[in-house]
Amino acid sequence: MGRSFESVRMGVKELSGRWLRARRALPKEDQAYAENLAEMAKRHASEGFYTFDDPLEAAVFSVLIEILKKLDADDVDP
């Protein structure tokens, strides 16, 4: 049988945990960015990841959505 919704979600959680651990190897000024990426990866773990078989693909998709949303928000003039 294929992967279930839960296994991909768990994979994304594990992946973001590895990204958080990897941040320690980065220079201090980059560590906050690594934390942000790990949080972005988990942000959509409960919605729609059932369409992905690969946790990495699901995490990257989530990060890209969050980056695009941030770019759109930054383009808005107050």
DSSP file (Angstrom, degrees, kcal/mol; ACC not computed):
  #  RESIDUE AA STRUCTURE BP1 BP2  ACC     N-H-->O    O-->H-N    N-H-->O    O-->H-N    TCO  KAPPA ALPHA  PHI   PSI    X-CA   Y-CA   Z-CA
    1    1 A M              0   0    0      0, 0.0     3,-0.1     0, 0.0     0, 0.0   0.000 360.0 360.0 360.0 154.8    0.0    0.0    0.0
    2    2 A G        -     0   0    0      1,-0.2     2,-0.1     0, 0.0    51,-0.0  -0.124 360.0 -72.5 -76.0 177.5    1.0    3.6   -0.5
    3    3 A R        -     0   0    0      1,-0.1     2,-0.2     2,-0.0    -1,-0.2  -0.388  48.0-134.0 -70.3 149.4    1.8    6.1    2.1
    4    4 A S     >  -     0   0    0     -3,-0.1     4,-1.6    -2,-0.1     5,-0.2  -0.531  26.9-101.5 -97.3 170.3   -1.0    7.5    4.2
    5    5 A F  H  > S+     0   0    0      1,-0.2     4,-2.0    -2,-0.2     5,-0.2   0.894 121.7  54.0 -54.5 -42.7   -1.6   11.2    5.0
    6    6 A E  H  > S+     0   0    0      1,-0.2     4,-2.7     2,-0.2    -1,-0.2   0.881 103.7  53.6 -65.4 -39.7   -0.2   10.6    8.5
    7    7 A S  H  > S+     0   0    0      2,-0.2     4,-2.2     1,-0.2    -1,-0.2   0.886 110.0  46.7 -67.3 -37.6    3.1    9.1    7.3
    8    8 A V  H  X S+     0   0    0     -4,-1.6     4,-2.4     2,-0.2    -1,-0.2   0.921 112.8  50.5 -67.1 -42.4    3.9   12.1    5.1
    9    9 A R  H  X S+     0   0    0     -4,-2.0     4,-2.0     1,-0.2    -2,-0.2   0.917 111.4  47.6 -60.9 -43.3    3.0   14.4    7.9
   10   10 A M  H  X S+     0   0    0     -4,-2.7     4,-2.4     1,-0.2    -1,-0.2   0.883 110.0  53.9 -64.5 -37.9    5.2   12.6   10.3
   11   11 A G  H  X S+     0   0    0     -4,-2.2     4,-2.6     2,-0.2    -2,-0.2   0.893 107.5  49.9 -62.9 -40.6    8.0   12.7    7.7
   12   12 A V  H  X S+     0   0    0     -4,-2.4     4,-2.7     2,-0.2     5,-0.2   0.897 109.8  51.6 -64.8 -40.0    7.7   16.4    7.4
   13   13 A K  H  X S+     0   0    0     -4,-2.0     4,-1.8     2,-0.2    -2,-0.2   0.925 112.2  45.7 -62.6 -44.3    7.9   16.7   11.2
   14   14 A E  H  X S+     0   0    0     -4,-2.4     4,-2.0     2,-0.2    -2,-0.2   0.911 112.8  51.2 -64.0 -42.5   11.0   14.6   11.2
   15   15 A L  H  X S+     0   0    0     -4,-2.6     4,-2.2     1,-0.2    -2,-0.2   0.925 109.4  48.8 -61.5 -46.4   12.5   16.6    8.4
   16   16 A S  H  X S+     0   0    0     -4,-2.7     4,-2.1     1,-0.2    -1,-0.2   0.851 108.6  55.5 -65.1 -32.3   11.9   19.9   10.0
   17   17 A G  H  X S+     0   0    0     -4,-1.8     4,-2.0    -5,-0.2    -1,-0.2   0.898 107.5  48.5 -64.0 -40.6   13.5   18.6   13.2
   18   18 A R  H  X S+     0   0    0     -4,-2.0     4,-2.4     2,-0.2    -2,-0.2   0.891 109.6  52.8 -65.4 -38.7   16.6   17.7   11.2
   19   19 A W  H  X S+     0   0    0     -4,-2.2     4,-1.1     1,-0.2    -2,-0.2   0.896 108.4  50.8 -63.3 -38.9   16.6   21.2    9.7
   20   20 A L  H  < S+     0   0    0     -4,-2.1     4,-0.4     1,-0.2     3,-0.3   0.901 111.7  46.8 -65.5 -39.8   16.4   22.7   13.2
   21   21 A R  H >< S+     0   0    0     -4,-2.0     3,-1.1     1,-0.2     4,-0.2   0.877 108.8  55.8 -67.8 -36.2   19.3   20.5   14.4
   22   22 A A  H >< S+     0   0    0     -4,-2.4     3,-1.8     1,-0.2     4,-0.4   0.742  89.3  76.2 -68.0 -23.3   21.3   21.5   11.3
   23   23 A R  G >< S+     0   0    0     -4,-1.1     3,-1.6    -3,-0.3    -1,-0.2   0.799  81.5  69.2 -60.4 -27.1   21.0   25.2   12.1
   24   24 A R  G <  S+     0   0    0     -3,-1.1    -1,-0.3    -4,-0.4    -2,-0.2   0.760  93.9  56.5 -63.6 -23.7   23.6   24.9   14.8
   25   25 A A  G <  S+     0   0    0     -3,-1.8    -1,-0.3    -4,-0.2    -2,-0.2   0.586  95.0  87.7 -81.9 -10.5   26.2   24.3   12.1
   26   26 A L  S <  S-     0   0    0     -3,-1.6     5,-0.1    -4,-0.4    -3,-0.0  -0.469  93.1 -90.1 -86.7 158.5   25.3   27.6   10.4
   27   27 A P    >>  -     0   0    0      0, 0.0     3,-2.1     0, 0.0     4,-1.0  -0.335  44.5-107.1 -60.6 151.4   26.8   31.0   11.3
   28   28 A K  H >> S+     0   0    0      1,-0.3     3,-0.8     2,-0.2     4,-0.6   0.850 119.0  57.9 -49.9 -41.0   24.8   32.8   14.0
   29   29 A E  H 34 S+     0   0    0      1,-0.2    -1,-0.3     2,-0.1     4,-0.2   0.687 109.6  44.9 -69.2 -16.1   23.3   35.3   11.5
   30   30 A D  H <> S+     0   0    0     -3,-2.1     4,-1.7     2,-0.1     3,-0.4   0.570  89.9  84.2-100.2 -11.5   21.8   32.4    9.4
   31   31 A Q  H <X S+     0   0    0     -4,-1.0     4,-2.1    -3,-0.8     5,-0.2   0.862  86.7  54.5 -64.1 -37.1   20.4   30.4   12.3
   32   32 A A  H  X S+     0   0    0     -4,-0.6     4,-2.1     1,-0.2    -1,-0.2   0.859 106.5  53.1 -64.9 -34.1   17.1   32.4   12.5
   33   33 A Y  H  > S+     0   0    0     -3,-0.4     4,-2.5    -4,-0.2    -1,-0.2   0.900 107.2  51.2 -66.9 -40.3   16.6   31.7    8.8
   34   34 A A  H  X S+     0   0    0     -4,-1.7     4,-2.2     2,-0.2    -2,-0.2   0.906 109.9  49.8 -63.4 -41.0   17.0   28.0    9.3
   35   35 A E  H  X S+     0   0    0     -4,-2.1     4,-2.2     1,-0.2    -1,-0.2   0.916 110.2  51.0 -61.6 -42.8   14.4   28.1   12.2
   36   36 A N  H  X S+     0   0    0     -4,-2.1     4,-2.6     1,-0.2    -2,-0.2   0.908 109.3  50.1 -62.3 -43.0   12.0   30.0    9.9
   37   37 A L  H  X S+     0   0    0     -4,-2.5     4,-2.3     2,-0.2    -1,-0.2   0.908 109.2  51.5 -62.3 -41.9   12.4   27.4    7.1
   38   38 A A  H  X S+     0   0    0     -4,-2.2     4,-1.3     1,-0.2    -1,-0.2   0.903 111.9  46.7 -62.7 -40.7   11.7   24.6    9.5
   39   39 A E  H  X S+     0   0    0     -4,-2.2     4,-1.1     1,-0.2    -2,-0.2   0.900 110.5  52.7 -67.7 -40.4    8.5   26.3   10.8
   40   40 A M  H  X S+     0   0    0     -4,-2.6     4,-0.5     1,-0.2     3,-0.4   0.893 105.0  56.0 -60.7 -39.1    7.5   27.0    7.2
   41   41 A A  H  < S+     0   0    0     -4,-2.3     3,-0.4     1,-0.2    -1,-0.2   0.863 112.2  41.8 -62.2 -36.3    7.9   23.4    6.3
   42   42 A K  H >< S+     0   0    0     -4,-1.3     3,-1.8    -3,-0.2     4,-0.3   0.639  91.1  89.6 -84.3 -15.1    5.5   22.3    9.1
   43   43 A R  H 3< S+     0   0    0     -4,-1.1     3,-0.3    -3,-0.4    -1,-0.2   0.817  98.3  30.1 -57.0 -36.4    3.0   25.1    8.5
   44   44 A H  T >< S+     0   0    0     -4,-0.5     3,-1.2    -3,-0.4     5,-0.3   0.119  82.5 117.1-110.1  20.6    0.8   23.1    6.0
   45   45 A A  T <  S+     0   0    0     -3,-1.8     4,-0.2     1,-0.3    -1,-0.2   0.781  79.7  45.7 -61.5 -27.3    1.5   19.6    7.4
   46   46 A S  T 3  S+     0   0    0     -4,-0.3     2,-0.6    -3,-0.3    -1,-0.3   0.560 105.5  67.6 -92.8  -8.3   -2.2   19.1    8.2
   47   47 A E  S <  S-     0   0    0     -3,-1.2    -1,-0.1     1,-0.1     0, 0.0  -0.914 115.4 -25.1-122.8 110.4   -3.7   20.4    4.9
   48   48 A G  S >  S+     0   0    0     -2,-0.6     3,-1.5     1,-0.1     4,-0.1   0.423  87.3 120.1  83.5  -2.0   -3.3   18.8    1.6
   49   49 A F  G >   +     0   0    0     -5,-0.3     3,-1.9     1,-0.3    -1,-0.1   0.626  55.7  86.0 -72.9  -8.0   -0.1   16.8    2.1
   50   50 A Y  G 3  S+     0   0    0      1,-0.3    -1,-0.3    -4,-0.1   -44,-0.0   0.688  80.4  64.0 -63.0 -15.5   -2.1   13.7    1.4
   51   51 A T  G <  S+     0   0    0     -3,-1.5     2,-0.3   -46,-0.0    -1,-0.3   0.608  92.8  76.2 -83.2 -11.2   -1.4   14.3   -2.3
   52   52 A F    <   -     0   0    0     -3,-1.9   -44,-0.1    -4,-0.1    -4,-0.0  -0.790  54.0-169.8-102.9 143.9    2.4   13.9   -1.8
   53   53 A D  S    S+     0   0    0     -2,-0.3    -1,-0.1     1,-0.1   -49,-0.1   0.612  76.7  65.0 -96.5 -18.5    4.2   10.6   -1.4
   54   54 A D     >  -     0   0    0      1,-0.1     4,-2.1   -51,-0.0     5,-0.2  -0.922  67.3-153.2-113.6 120.9    7.5   12.2   -0.4
   55   55 A P  H  > S+     0   0    0      0, 0.0     4,-2.6     0, 0.0     5,-0.2   0.853  98.4  55.4 -59.5 -34.8    7.8   14.3    2.8
   56   56 A L  H  > S+     0   0    0      2,-0.2     4,-2.8     1,-0.2     5,-0.2   0.927 107.5  48.6 -64.9 -43.3   10.6   16.3    1.3
   57   57 A E  H  > S+     0   0    0      1,-0.2     4,-2.4     2,-0.2    -1,-0.2   0.910 112.6  48.8 -61.3 -41.9    8.4   17.3   -1.6
   58   58 A A  H  X S+     0   0    0     -4,-2.1     4,-2.1     2,-0.2    -2,-0.2   0.908 112.6  47.9 -64.0 -42.2    5.6   18.3    0.8
   59   59 A A  H  X S+     0   0    0     -4,-2.6     4,-2.5     2,-0.2    -2,-0.2   0.926 112.9  47.1 -65.9 -45.2    8.0   20.3    3.0
   60   60 A V  H  X S+     0   0    0     -4,-2.8     4,-2.7     1,-0.2     5,-0.2   0.904 110.6  53.0 -64.2 -40.9    9.5   22.2    0.0
   61   61 A F  H  X S+     0   0    0     -4,-2.4     4,-2.2    -5,-0.2    -1,-0.2   0.928 110.6  47.5 -57.9 -45.8    6.1   22.9   -1.4
   62   62 A S  H  X S+     0   0    0     -4,-2.1     4,-2.3     2,-0.2    -2,-0.2   0.917 111.6  49.9 -62.4 -44.9    5.0   24.4    1.9
   63   63 A V  H  X S+     0   0    0     -4,-2.5     4,-2.4     1,-0.2    -2,-0.2   0.918 110.3  50.5 -61.6 -43.7    8.2   26.5    2.2
   64   64 A L  H  X S+     0   0    0     -4,-2.7     4,-2.5     2,-0.2    -1,-0.2   0.901 109.2  51.1 -63.4 -40.4    7.7   27.8   -1.3
   65   65 A I  H  X S+     0   0    0     -4,-2.2     4,-2.5     1,-0.2    -1,-0.2   0.941 111.6  47.9 -59.7 -46.6    4.0   28.7   -0.6
   66   66 A E  H  X S+     0   0    0     -4,-2.3     4,-2.1     1,-0.2    -2,-0.2   0.875 110.9  50.7 -64.9 -37.2    5.1   30.6    2.5
   67   67 A I  H  X S+     0   0    0     -4,-2.4     4,-2.5     2,-0.2    -1,-0.2   0.924 111.2  48.5 -65.0 -44.0    7.9   32.5    0.7
   68   68 A L  H  X S+     0   0    0     -4,-2.5     4,-2.5     1,-0.2    -2,-0.2   0.901 110.4  51.2 -63.7 -39.8    5.5   33.5   -2.1
   69   69 A K  H  X S+     0   0    0     -4,-2.5     4,-2.4     2,-0.2    -1,-0.2   0.908 110.9  48.9 -62.5 -40.3    3.0   34.7    0.6
   70   70 A K  H  X S+     0   0    0     -4,-2.1     4,-2.2     2,-0.2    -2,-0.2   0.906 110.1  50.9 -66.2 -41.0    5.7   36.8    2.2
   71   71 A L  H  X S+     0   0    0     -4,-2.5     4,-1.2     2,-0.2    -2,-0.2   0.913 111.2  48.5 -62.2 -42.2    6.8   38.3   -1.1
   72   72 A D  H  X S+     0   0    0     -4,-2.5     4,-0.7     1,-0.2     3,-0.3   0.907 111.4  49.7 -63.3 -41.7    3.1   39.2   -1.8
   73   73 A A  H >< S+     0   0    0     -4,-2.4     3,-0.6     1,-0.2    -1,-0.2   0.856 109.0  52.0 -66.8 -34.3    2.8   40.8    1.6
   74   74 A D  H 3< S+     0   0    0     -4,-2.2    -1,-0.2     1,-0.2    -2,-0.2   0.753 103.9  58.2 -73.1 -23.7    6.0   42.8    1.2
   75   75 A D  H 3< S+     0   0    0     -4,-1.2     2,-0.3    -3,-0.3    -1,-0.2   0.667  84.1  99.2 -78.1 -16.6    4.7   44.1   -2.2
   76   76 A V  S << S-     0   0    0     -4,-0.7    -3,-0.0    -3,-0.6    -4,-0.0  -0.562  70.6-138.7 -76.9 128.2    1.6   45.7   -0.6
   77   77 A D              0   0    0     -2,-0.3    -2,-0.1     1,-0.1    -1,-0.0  -0.711 360.0 360.0 -85.8 134.1    2.0   49.4    0.1
   78   78 A P              0   0    0      0, 0.0    -1,-0.1     0, 0.0    -2,-0.0   0.505 360.0 360.0 -69.7 360.0    0.6   50.6    3.5
